[in-house]
Amino acid sequence: MASESSITTSSYIKHHLQNLTFGEKQVETSPGIWTPTGDWGFATTSEEAAKMGFWAINVDTMLLSIILGVLMMWFFRSVAKTISTGVPSPVQNFAEMMIEFVNDTVRGSFSGGKNDLVAPLALTIFVWVFLMNLMDLIPVDILPLAVAQGAALFGADPHHVFFKVVPSTDPNATMGMALVVFGLMLYYSFKIKGAGGFLGELAFEPFGKMALPINLVLETVTLLAKPFSLGLRLFGNMYAGEMVFILIATMYGASLFMGSLAGVLQIGWAIFHILIITLQAFIFMVLTVVYIDMAHQHH
């Protein structure tokens, strides 16, 4: 796609950074005023996608994240059904290694007593986020081109068909997961400490009862910053990594020398990016465990 003369570098980058969005289309009835048409469908431009509003769905993010989640569950279920107490298979060894790694991490980060949800949640987050991040290592043109060609068979213009292959580069996905973690934080805060204990921490910590307004502002900001930092950190790092891959891909259409250099850069960045995608999954998991542990702790 990068080598097609009809596609500029700017349009190529914008095409790869746009999600396949489904929602209610709108028309500009007057300057700056957009009116819903009642017609639902896929957006053909980034501007049209932006005007679809809250109920629009990024189909590529939903589809890939669900497929990867099902793949994760199928893998662990398959291992559990064939588990052996004798000499384990390589697949069982790999699954046990991941479970043991997550268990050790939870033991070192969670000291809030017994909670049967924390370890399974940590394992799910680590593997699921890692798989979503791992999609970044697929060459940037393969899946978008395949989807565009498939859509062309049904009469769609392939240049208007978008497909973003890394779910964790969509802030809707990362913030959605962060908000689930935030909801669990609030749930356990109220369950363990009670409404009075939780609200008391917001109002009376860390400077005591005489500094209630300052405490309330500081603790509220600190509390609300947790889901934003959790979701935006993952999004920012993966978005930047995907952008580097896209910029490297634009070099293939420049010249033979630039194409050869792009191949070297792509391999080097992919090797380095393996560390990034693993580290980001690990950080998301650890912060989730730490935040839930904080919900169990009393000042």
VEXZA-449603 format. One record per residue: x, y, z of N, C-alpha, C in turn. Coordinates in pm, whole numbers, plus 50000, padded with zeros to 5 digits. Example, Ala and Ser with C-alpha at 12.3 -4.5 7.8 and 13.67 -1.06 7.14 Angstrom:
<rs>
513194943150780512304955050780513204967050780512854977550708513674989450714512905000350787
</rs>
This chain:
<rs>
500824987950000500005000050000500855012550000502015012250065502865023950072503455027449939503575017949850504205020349723503245025249617501965025349643500995029949545501145044949527501305049249399501535063349370500375072149408499175066349413497995074349444497855077249592498685070949674498595072649819499815080349868499585091749929500685099549984501085093850119502255098250167502715093650298501745097650407501235109850399500295114850500499005106650501498445104150382497195096550376497415082050418498605076650388498925062950429498945061750581499595071450647499675071250793498285072950854497515082550802496155084750854495285072450836495455065650722494645053750696494905042950800496175041150837496525030650932496205034351077495995047051102495685051251239494185052851263493385049651163491935051151175491285037651199490405037051299489665024751327488535022651229488135010051215486935006551139485735009351230485075020551207484055025551299482665023751240481765018351323480365016451284479505025051375478605032851314477735041351394476725048551308476025058051370475005065751299475665077251224475435077851095476055088151013475355101651034476125112351013475605125951029475975134250908475165144550881475445153750771475535167950827476325176150762476495189950805475395198350741474355201250817473215208750766473505223650754474415228650835474875242450828476285242750886477025253450861478425253750907478555250851056479255240051088479505236251227478375228651294477285226351224476125219351282475915206351206476015195251280475855181951221474575175651273473825169451184472525163651218472525148751188472085140151285471995125751258471035122851143471405113251059470575109650944469685097550972469955090451081469215078251108469755066351031470775068650950471385058050870472645053050940472685040250971473815034251041474695026850942475995028050959476925021250870478355023950910479285019650826480695021550852481145035250802482005041550879482545054550840483535052650726483495061950628484405061250514485535071350524485455080350622486535089950647486725091450797487885096650836488125098850978487195109551034486865119650952485935130150997484545124351022484095115550935482785109350953482765100651078483855093651104483935085351224483885093951350484555105451347484595114251464483215119951497482365121351397481035127151418479985116951458480345104251465479355093951497478975093551644479775099851729479375101451867479675089451956479065089852075479385080352182479035066052147477945063952075477455050352050478155043651933479095050251869479865043851762480755032951820480985022751742481775011151785482975009651691484165008251750485355004951672485364989751653484884985651538484644971451514485944963451517487024969151463488284961751460488804959251602488704969251688489154967551827488324956851898487004957651884486134947851948486394933751895486484932551763486644919351702487954912851743489064920051732490364914151763490524911351912490044920451997490174918152141489354906052186488164904252128487344892652162487994879852112488494880051989489164868151933490364864252019491164874152058492344871252140491954866452279490864871952335490384867352464489894852952458489174849552352488704835752334489894826352314490884830852236492084822752214492804820052346492894830152431493524828552562492794818252646491464819452652490684810052733490764795852677490754794752544490864781452482492194775052517493274782952517494604777552546494654771852688494244779752786494324775152924493344763752951492184763952887491224753052905491794740052845492454741152729493044729352666494134723352754494944732052814496004727252902495404720753026494364726953082493734721553202493104707853177492564705753057491914692953026492924681753004494144685352965495144675152934496294675153034496084681453151497164682753247497584669053300498884667553324499424654753369500294656953492500204647753585501044648553704502404642053682502544635453567503824629353534504734639353464505354634853358506234643753280505364653353200505434666253229504554675653160505004678153016504034681452933504344684852795504924699052790505574702852679506094716552667505014727152683503814724252631502724733852643502304735452789502214724252861501864724853003502954732153081504214729753046505314736753111505194751853093504854755752971504734770052940503584776253019502424769453024501274774653098501594775553248502224765153302502564765153444503584776153476504484778753382505484789353402504804802953413503814805453324503094818253329502294819553459501624808653498500814809053620501694811253742502824804553745503734806153859504304820353863504614825953747505134839553740504104849553794502854847953752501794857053799501554855153948501544842653996501344840054139502424846554224503674845554179504784851754252504624866954255504174872554143503964886954137502854891354231501774883754235500644887154323501064885954469501814875454503502264873854642503144885654686503944890854594504824901854628504144915354630502984916554565502324929654553501034930854632500414919454665499124919754733499274914554875499014923254970499124919255112497844922255187496754923555114495494927455177494654916155227495274904555252494514893055301494174883655187493114875955205492724865955107491684871755012491944870554882490994874654780491194865554660490234856754636490364846654531490264852554390489904865354379489764871354246491084876754192491994880654280493164888454238494064880754144494454868454179495374860854095494784857553957493544852353949492964850053816492824862953735492474873853802492374886753732493724891053678494764889453759496104893253716496564884853597496304871853601496674863053490495934866853363494634869453375493834873353259494344886253198494604896153282495074909053232496424907553164497354900553229498694899353172498674892653035498004881253024498004873752899497214881052792496054886552829495194893252731495854905852676496404913952765497074926152720498314922652638499034912352679500204908152601499804903952460498724896252446498284892052314497854903852229497144913452289496754925352213497964933352169498944934552258500174941552222500954933952115500904920852121501664912552028501234914651883500014918951861499534921851726500374932651659501094940351738501934951051684503094945451602503434932651622504544926751549504134921251413502824921251383502364917451250502634929051154503244926651038503494937450943502244945950919502424959150918501304968450926500334967450810500764962150693499884962150575499094949250558499494938450627498914925350595497414924850624497014927150749495594926150784494754937350721495184950150725494384960450659494164957750511495214952850441495064950050298494114938350275494214927950360493324916550346491864920450369491614928750471490254933250499489734942050386490584950950333490164959750224489824951750099490634941750067490344933449950489084925249970488884920450094487644913150122486424922050108486534934650156485414943950144485134947449999486194947849915486024951049774485184940549703485234928149751484424917449690482934920049709482594928049812481184931349838480824945249786481694950749701481384963549637481854975849711482574974249822483044985849897484334991349835484545004349850485775010649804486885007049902487914999649859488964995349953489715006850018489755018549953490445030050012489665036050128488385032350142487555037550251487325027150360488045015950351487915005450452489135005950542488905008450670489995009650767490044996950852491244994150905491364982850997492634984751078492454987151206493564989051298493814976051372495044970951365495294957151407495714955751552495994966551622496474965751761495404971651853494624963351921493544968652007494034978152115495254975952166495754984552274496234998152225496175000852094496425014352044495125022352034494045016452079492745023352083492465027352228492395040452257492165044552397490845039652453489875036652367488615031152415488835017552482489735009552427490014996352484490814997552614491875005452611492725006452730491995013352846491215023852816490475030652921489305022152969488755013752881487695004652925488204994753028489394989153003489984979953100490344987253229490874999453215491255007153334490035010553418488905013453355487695016753430487135004453502487314992653444486904980353514487734978553641489054980853629489924980153746489524990653848489205002653802488765013453891487475009553963486555003153892485314998653954485584988254063486524979354038486884969454141487534976254261488354986554237488944994154347487865000154436486885006554374485805012754452484985002054526484714990954458483924980354520484594975154646485894971954636486574966454753486844977154859486984989754817487145000454915485915001655003484735001154942483495002055019483244989155097483594977755037483334964955103484234963055225485514966355213486464963955321486394974855428486314987355385486404998555479485045004255517484035000955436482735007055459482685020955397481485026155378481345039355318482025050055402481865048855535482465058755624483985058455620484545046555618486005045455614486585050655484485935047455373486435051955243486325067055230485155072555264484975087155255485845094355358486085087755472486965093655573488395095055522488855085255444490195086255386490285097955289489225100055212489235111155117489225124655189488525125255301488335138155369489415141355472489955131055540490825133655656492275129755636492595123655522493995119855496494545128555385495825132455385496845128355484497115138555593496395150155593496765161155682495835162855802494905153555821494025154355937492745162055911491895162556015490555168256000490565183255972491585190456021491605204956005491885209155861492415200255781492745203455642491805196155546490535195055585489565187255508489485191455361489365204555328489255208155185490495203955105491685206155164492915202455094493005187355077492665179955184492675165355177491735160355068490545166155064489525161554970489985163654826490575175154799491055178054663492195168654626493175167354715494345159154685493965144454667493165139154759492815125054752491895121954633490995131254600490115129154486490905129054356491825138554343492675138854223493525126154214494085121954328494895109754329494075097554289492845096854340491975085554310491615085154161491215096754107490795097153968491965095653871493165099053918494335097753831494705083153804494305074253893494695060153879494175053853749492865054553719492435048253593492985055253470493115068653476493645075853360495105072153334495905071653438497315067953420497445053453374496585044753427496635030653390496295028653243495205034853197494775033053059495625040652959495965053152990496695061452895498155057352883498735051652989500125046952979500225035752875499325026052883499345015052786499065020252645498055028652632497725034152500498885042052442499495050852520500555059352470501765051652422502175041852500503355033952462503095025452338501925019152330501635010752215501355019052090500725030652107500465039451993501775044551933502715048152020504015052851973504755041651900504695029451953505355018251887504755015251751503425015751740502765013451613503115024451513503205036851560503575047951473504965045951414505895040851494507245038351443507205027851332506435017151352506325006851248505725012751120504725021351133504095027451015505085036550943505855044551019506845053250957507925045250885508335034150944509315025550877508715019850748507435016150751506795010450632506735020450517506625033450548506585043450441507915044150365508995039350425510305039950360510425029950245509595019450247509705009250142509385014750004508525024749997508155030249867509035041449820510075044949894510915056449858511955052749752512775042649780513825038349688514305024749734515155018549651515695005549686516565006349811517385016949822518235018549939517405020550065516395029550056515535032250172514735019950209514325012050110513604999750138514464989650212515754988550172516674979450240516924984050383517094997350398517295002750532516065000550619514875001850557513634999550632513534985350683514014975750603513984961850647514834959550771516024965650772516904964450888516264971151010515734983350989515104990651100513894983051154513124977151065511924970051108512274958051195513304950451155513724938951235514254943551371515084953951371515624959151496514564964251590513604971951536512534977351619511614966151669511374955951589510524944751631511164937251748512484935051739513174928151848513094936251976513344949351964513254957952082511814958852133510864958552040509454960352077508904948252152509544936652137509134924952216509234928152364510294935152402510444939352542509344949052582509014958352493508004968552525506634962252547506224953352456504874947652468504764938952593505844932052629505824923952751505824932852874506644943152872506744952152987505434959453012504764963952907503504971052924502404961952980502374949452937501414939852994501714937453141503004936253174503404933953312503054945953400503304958153352503004970253429501504971453454500704968753352499254969553369498784959453474499354947553471498974937253569499404941353710500634945853726501144949253858500374960953918500104971253838499354982753889497924978753928497334969653853496004964653889496044958154027497034949454049497154942654178497414952754289498304962354264498624972354366497404980954399496654985054300495474993454325494414985854405494204973154373493234965354450493754962854591495064961054604495644959554738495434972254821495594983954758495364996654828493924997754875492994992054798491594992254837491334983754961492224974254986492084965655104492774971255227493604981355209494414986455320493714997855393493924998455523493455009455605494625018455636494355031555640495435040755678495785038555824
</rs>
